[in-house]
Amino acid sequence: MSDDLKPRVKPAMSRRMFFHGSAMVLGGAFLAMPATAATQACRLTKSDILGPYYRFGAPFRTQLAGPDEPGDRLILSGTVYSSDCRTPLPGALIEVWQANHAGLYDTDKPGNFTEATTFRLRGLLLTNEHGKYEIETILPGRYPIPPGLPGLEKYAGLTRPAHIHIRIMDSLHVPLTTQLYFKGDPFIANDPWARRKRSLAIALKQEGKRRSGVFDIVLAKGL
Ligand SMILES: [Fe+2]
């Protein structure tokens, strides 16, 4: 295993250390690989948990990370399809939220959907007439699961692979909540969620100073 792919986060001893000492940047951990899962085989996109850091009320925007946001720039794009993997869904509502480059969300209070926040690295957007979306953001940092989360006590301290949370809604399809991961992330193997859903891991390409990745989404028809 190359140095780039070796785990670099040690278990932390305190809540403060969880959030400020152990989080890390992805750096050059991920290699460029072709294609996306949804275009290779027609399967519904797998769901995943909402996670403890969802907040209701994020603003509409496609630029999640402003120019001053630290981290490796990432252009994330894709198409939302119906269950045939061919029919694009215009006007689908997408909500995205993620940690910053150091693995920190804009709140450190898990499980409070309505806490007032500045909504950093969160946003809502709509797919265009071709079912496509694109956001500008940064690569999220990894973070350890904090202690004391009801139902997740046994995972406290486990470093989650880097991920971006996504919710997708369309009027005639089943809403989907999921997370996307990044191929080559060594923390996927031990993650209780990502390890069973390898199709949610996308490849990244280097384009100048930016990375880019494609995450196509296939929703189940609701009738
Ligand atoms: Fe998360």
Boltz pocket constraint, residues with backbone or C-beta under 6 A from the ligand:
constraints:
  - pocket:
      binder: B
      contacts: [[A, 51], [A, 53], [A, 99], [A, 163], [A, 165]]
      max_distance: 6.0
